[in-house]
Amino acid sequence: MAARLAETLGIDARRVGVKATTAERLDAVGRREGAVAQAVATLVRRA
Protein backbone atom coordinates (compact mmCIF):
# COMPACT_ATOMS: atom_id res chain seq x y z
CA MET A 1 0.00 0.00 0.00
CA ALA A 2 2.83 2.42 0.85
CA ALA A 3 4.41 1.79 -2.55
CA ARG A 4 1.15 2.56 -4.37
CA LEU A 5 0.62 5.77 -2.38
CA ALA A 6 4.19 6.86 -3.06
CA GLU A 7 3.82 6.17 -6.76
CA THR A 8 0.58 8.15 -6.92
CA LEU A 9 2.15 11.06 -5.03
CA GLY A 10 5.40 10.90 -6.98
CA ILE A 11 7.57 10.47 -3.88
CA ASP A 12 9.94 7.83 -2.50
CA ALA A 13 8.14 4.96 -0.74
CA ARG A 14 10.41 5.43 2.30
CA ARG A 15 8.60 8.73 2.92
CA VAL A 16 5.21 7.01 3.31
CA GLY A 17 4.02 5.34 6.52
CA VAL A 18 0.96 3.09 6.74
CA LYS A 19 -0.46 1.69 9.98
CA ALA A 20 -3.42 -0.58 10.63
CA THR A 21 -5.24 -1.81 13.70
CA THR A 22 -8.42 -3.60 14.65
CA ALA A 23 -11.32 -2.64 16.87
CA GLU A 24 -11.93 -6.11 18.24
CA ARG A 25 -15.16 -6.16 20.19
CA LEU A 26 -15.24 -2.38 20.50
CA ASP A 27 -18.45 -0.64 19.43
CA ALA A 28 -20.30 -1.45 16.20
CA VAL A 29 -17.09 -1.83 14.17
CA GLY A 30 -15.62 -4.43 16.49
CA ARG A 31 -18.89 -6.35 16.48
CA ARG A 32 -18.79 -6.34 12.65
CA GLU A 33 -21.94 -4.21 12.49
CA GLY A 34 -20.21 -1.28 10.78
CA ALA A 35 -17.03 -0.12 9.06
CA VAL A 36 -14.68 2.81 9.47
CA ALA A 37 -11.79 4.34 7.54
CA GLN A 38 -9.49 7.14 8.61
CA ALA A 39 -6.66 8.92 6.83
CA VAL A 40 -4.23 11.55 8.06
CA ALA A 41 -1.75 13.37 5.85
CA THR A 42 0.97 15.84 6.77
CA LEU A 43 2.01 18.02 3.85
CA VAL A 44 4.99 20.34 3.92
CA ARG A 45 5.58 23.00 1.30
CA ARG A 46 9.24 23.29 0.40
CA ALA A 47 10.67 26.45 -1.12
C-alpha angles and dihedrals in degrees: 000000000000090000092052092048091048092049092050092048094043094237137118113279090231087070093060124082124192125186131181135188140168133238096216110190093343117128123314094320094055091048089053091244094118145010135232137191128187132183131185124187130185113201124189123193112219122203 
